[in-house]
């Protein structure tokens, strides 16, 4: 059975009428099968192409919905077959305030149609390709000629013939209301548009277009030529409101197609006051607590970036008895490697049960050995718990730290103690083993995705919009964000990827993400400078 707006022209059933004759010859009536009834109607129904003209500055979901509503209504109520829908953006010469260039508006229309896979709706670029602005009637005449395969408009052609295609103007009730604006439309134009082509008007909330038509001596003459299509779901979304939202820095996701929202952001359309729309940076990193100010966020905000901090990781400490046992045997090791703040936090927890013994006996022994760290944050935490022989904090990553340690090979005939997480990389071990520098691993924490990661990403996208820049602070952060990035590919399509160091950059590249910048140091200033280069 043909459903909704599906026609025999779309399903390849043009010859179903032959079946009708066979049924009747067998003594059956077509009423026994609704499918055949509809096939007969389709053979006789008008062939319609809906043409919608306007600024589409930008296109919204309501523009697309107008086509779907109109097609369904014309089929169900009038048995008219809508073959195609055409969207024709106005020429730049129209000189409307805040009108985006036509190549941008046309591209957004193309993106919207492709995103929602509506093959019967097509973009017409005829208007924008002309030397100047075209009247609506001229645009309709052109498409009527092209669709009927003529060199010029033939007003004598039988519109009821089987091969005639009728162009109709699809619009909202605001356009029909504009017919009454003095000097905007001539009566001759309206006569040609309404009676020569026909108008399909989709109603809009707050406008009773039927009363408007009945109450106007001019429009009432064309009442039979204007098909009113009711919209049962009130919606105030308009291109004007979308532009206003963009100027205010508000999110327009789910008001326009996602690809259109991304395009607007990429090309900075409709922003007006550039101060309103500072570049948006998503920072994916582990956080200490919601109450603690993040220094990376603070520095980026000082540089006038909008920043959304998204906690990407959570940690569970484990293996603390084993860690304590190793820490209480400093004579077995030539030094300590702390690659992240978590390893220092785990150390503080491991010694907590017997801290006096640590302070009186073992701390001094460890301070007689090198304590290698990555990053100023890790170094600061190590010093807070009394470790004074901290070094390597400016190396910035495991690759550089391993080179630093290899340059001091003579100090490390004994093994180095390396507390780590369950997702540790093999960079340090492999590099040091090449120089016969022994390393003992102790797993002291387990890494997992933050329980609210997905919800937080969705919340930030809804409240803040699509990011211009995303900053990653660890390979594990890349790992846990990968699935989300792919699921929300439209939102992150235009974002520039920044890594805190080469190890994280390599993780991004391995996952298939282009890296635009790498911080020269794993510090707030280093990250800020990397973001500034974009």
Secondary structure, DSSP 8 states (H G I E B T S, - for coil): ---TT--HHHHT-TTHHHHHHHHHHTT--GGG-HHHHHHHHHHHS-EEEEEEEE--TT--HHHHHHHHHHHHHHHHHH--EEEEEEEEE--GGG--TT---HHHHHHHHHHHHHHTT-TTEEEE-HHHHSSS---HHHHHHHHHHHHTT-SS--TTS-TTSTT-EEEEEEEEHHHHHHTTSTTTS-HHHHHIIIIII-EEEE--TT--HHHHHHT-HHHHTTGGGEEEE---S-----HHHHHHHHHTT---BTTB-HHHHHHHHHTTTT--STTTS--EEEEEE--S-TTS--HHHHHHHHTT-EEEEEE-EEEEE--HHHHHHHHT-GGGEEEEEE-SHHHHHHHHHHHHTTHHHIIIIIHHHHHTSEEEESSHHHHHHHHHTT---EE-TTS-SHHHHHHHHHTTGGG-SSEEEEEEETT--SHHHHHHHTTT--EEEEEEEEEEE-TTHHHHHHHHHHHH-S-SEEEE--HHHHHHHHHHHHHTHHHHTT-EEEESSHHHHHHHHHTT--EEEE-SSSSHHHHHHHHHT-
